[in-house]
């Protein structure tokens, strides 16, 4: 489903850019490899020890290759690996500016979400016909997560199903993390979630639960704060969006 949300830029690749700045002077020629992908991988491995190259592929720009790394950064390299760009690749079109880098991230994010699946989510189903599904990485104690949850009735009324994934910002084993586990393990997780987000005390419970796995999923796809709303095409909205604005961006209003 198409949507009209602005392409928000993710957190900058500051760490990788700094590492490259410190190490590019150490880049030395390598023996001719069989392909540009191999050449780029070899030169980067020499320049930035400890960096894992997940994939190298041709970008939409002729002669420029997308390099995906283990720290979720994406950089670009010429086919000989001599020149590198650490930043966002933008395209000027008749419709405006398109963030090509974020489009690629969205595609990767959608594949990761699909592979993980929605087993174990706490779902708030659309009222009547389901017109869209959004995945929301949420922290029970986050003020803007609570603000979004306050509008759940309106969101569902607009035909949007919300699948909650756990992302306690304070990390594993913290009170917020344990609170999410108690909600998930309750007899009625939806009701417990609503009570918890309203500030009510939730009975402590433990059971086999997916809270840790969902938290790790969020880290893999680049969630850095909550709420983080992931659309069906993998696009991510970072932060609170009012119900009607969400529906409007999804093309439902």
C-alpha positions in Angstrom: 0.0 0.0 0.0 1.4 3.4 -0.9 1.8 6.1 1.7 2.8 9.7 1.9 4.9 9.9 5.0 8.1 12.0 4.6 11.2 9.9 4.3 12.8 10.7 7.7 16.6 10.4 7.8 17.8 7.8 10.3 20.5 8.4 12.8 23.7 9.3 10.9 26.4 6.8 10.3 28.7 8.7 12.6 30.6 5.7 14.1 31.4 4.1 10.8 32.2 7.5 9.2 34.7 8.2 12.0 36.2 4.8 11.6 36.7 5.3 7.9 38.2 8.7 8.4 40.8 7.3 10.8 41.6 4.3 8.6 41.4 5.2 5.0 45.0 6.3 5.0 45.8 2.7 5.7 44.1 1.4 2.5 46.6 -0.3 0.2 46.2 -1.8 -3.2 45.1 -5.4 -3.2 45.6 -8.1 -5.8 43.0 -7.9 -8.6 40.0 -9.8 -7.4 37.5 -11.6 -9.6 34.7 -9.0 -9.1 34.1 -5.5 -7.8 32.2 -7.0 -4.9 35.3 -9.0 -3.8 37.6 -6.0 -4.4 35.4 -3.7 -2.2 35.1 -6.3 0.5 38.9 -6.9 0.6 39.8 -3.2 0.7 37.3 -2.4 3.4 38.4 -5.4 5.5 41.9 -4.0 5.3 40.9 -0.4 6.1 38.5 -1.1 9.0 39.5 -4.2 11.0 36.6 -5.8 12.7 34.0 -4.5 10.2 31.9 -7.3 8.8 30.6 -6.8 5.3 27.1 -8.4 5.0 26.6 -7.7 1.3 27.9 -5.7 -1.6 25.6 -5.0 -4.6 25.2 -2.6 -7.4 23.3 0.5 -6.5 21.0 2.5 -8.8 23.9 4.7 -9.7 26.2 3.2 -12.4 29.6 2.4 -11.0 28.6 2.8 -7.4 28.0 -0.2 -5.0 25.9 -0.5 -1.9 27.8 -2.0 1.0 25.7 -3.3 4.0 27.7 -3.8 7.2 27.2 -5.5 10.5 26.4 -2.3 12.4 23.4 -1.6 10.1 25.2 1.2 8.4 25.1 1.5 4.6 28.0 3.0 2.7 28.8 3.3 -1.0 32.0 2.4 -2.9 33.3 2.7 -6.4 33.9 -0.6 -8.1 37.7 -0.5 -7.4 37.0 0.2 -3.7 39.2 3.4 -3.8 36.4 5.9 -3.1 33.8 5.6 -0.3 30.7 7.6 0.6 29.4 7.3 4.2 26.0 9.0 4.1 22.6 9.2 2.4 22.2 8.8 -1.3 19.5 11.1 -2.6 17.8 11.2 -6.0 16.2 14.3 -7.5 13.0 13.3 -9.3 10.0 15.2 -10.9 8.1 14.4 -7.7 10.8 15.7 -5.3 13.8 14.3 -3.4 13.9 10.6 -2.8 16.2 9.1 -0.1 17.5 6.1 -2.0 19.4 4.8 1.0 16.4 4.8 3.2 14.4 3.0 0.4 17.0 0.2 0.5 16.9 0.1 4.3 13.1 -0.2 4.1 13.3 -3.2 1.8 15.8 -4.9 4.1 13.6 -4.1 7.1 10.4 -5.5 5.4 12.3 -8.8 4.6 13.5 -9.0 8.2 10.1 -8.4 9.6 8.5 -10.9 7.3 11.1 -13.6 8.2 10.5 -13.0 12.0 6.7 -13.1 11.6 4.0 -11.8 13.9 3.7 -14.8 16.3 3.8 -13.4 19.9 2.7 -9.8 19.1 0.0 -8.2 21.2 -2.4 -7.2 18.5 -5.2 -4.6 18.5 -7.3 -5.5 15.5 -9.0 -3.1 13.1 -12.7 -2.5 13.8 -14.5 -3.9 10.8 -12.6 -4.1 7.5 -8.8 -4.3 7.9 -7.3 -1.7 5.6 -3.7 -1.6 6.9 -1.4 -3.3 9.4 1.4 -1.5 11.2 4.0 -2.9 13.5 4.8 -0.7 16.5 7.9 -1.2 18.7 6.7 0.1 22.0 7.9 0.7 25.6 5.1 0.6 28.2 6.6 3.5 30.2 7.4 5.7 27.1 5.1 8.9 27.3 4.6 9.1 23.6 3.9 5.4 23.4 1.1 5.9 25.9 -0.1 8.9 23.9 -0.3 6.7 20.8 -2.1 4.0 22.7 -4.6 6.5 24.0 -5.7 6.8 20.3 -6.0 3.0 19.8 -9.8 3.1 19.5 -9.6 5.7 16.7 -6.7 3.9 15.0 -8.7 0.7 14.9 -11.8 2.5 13.8 -9.9 3.8 10.8 -9.3 0.2 9.7 -5.7 -0.1 11.0 -4.5 -3.1 12.9 -1.6 -2.5 15.4 0.8 -5.3 16.2 2.9 -4.4 19.2 6.5 -5.6 19.4 8.4 -5.2 22.6 11.2 -2.6 22.8 11.8 -1.7 26.5 14.3 1.1 25.9 16.1 0.5 29.2 17.2 -3.0 28.0 16.9 -6.5 29.1 16.3 -7.4 32.8 15.2 -3.8 33.7 11.9 -3.0 35.5 10.4 -1.8 32.1 11.5 -5.1 30.5 10.0 -7.2 33.3 6.8 -5.1 33.2 6.4 -6.0 29.5 6.9 -9.7 30.3 4.2 -9.5 33.0 1.8 -7.9 30.4 2.6 -10.6 27.8 2.2 -13.4 30.3 -1.1 -12.1 31.7 -4.4 -13.9 31.0 -5.5 -11.0 28.7 -2.5 -9.3 27.3 -4.5 -6.7 25.4 -6.3 -5.6 28.5 -3.1 -5.7 30.6 -1.3 -3.6 28.0 -4.0 -0.9 28.1 -3.9 -0.9 31.9 -0.1 -0.7 32.0 0.0 2.1 29.5 -2.6 4.0 31.7 -0.1 3.7 34.6 -1.9 0.9 36.5 0.1 -1.6 38.5 0.3 -5.0 36.7 0.6 -8.3 38.6 4.1 -9.6 38.1 4.2 -12.8 36.0 6.7 -14.9 34.2 6.4 -17.4 31.4 8.1 -18.4 28.2 7.8 -15.2 26.2 9.2 -13.4 23.1 10.0 -10.1 24.7 13.7 -10.5 24.4 13.6 -11.7 20.8 11.3 -8.8 19.8 13.7 -6.4 21.5 16.6 -7.9 19.5 14.5 -7.7 16.3 14.0 -4.0 17.0 17.8 -3.5 17.3 18.4 -5.4 14.1 16.1 -3.2 12.0 17.4 0.1 13.5 14.9 1.0 16.2 16.5 3.6 18.4 13.5 5.1 20.2 9.8 4.5 20.8 7.3 4.4 19.4 8.8 3.2 16.2 6.0 2.5 13.6 7.0 0.1 10.8 4.8 0.1 7.8 4.1 -2.9 5.5 6.7 -1.8 3.0 9.4 -1.6 5.7 9.3 2.2 6.0 9.8 3.4 9.6 8.1 6.4 11.3 10.2 7.4 14.3 7.9 8.8 16.9 4.3 9.5 17.7 1.8 10.2 14.9 -1.8 11.2 15.6 -4.4 8.6 14.5 -5.8 10.6 11.6 -2.4 11.6 10.4 -1.4 8.0 10.4 -4.4 7.0 8.4 -3.8 10.0 6.0 -0.2 8.9 5.4 -1.4 5.4 4.7 -3.8 6.7 2.1 -6.9 5.8 4.1 -8.2 9.4 4.4 
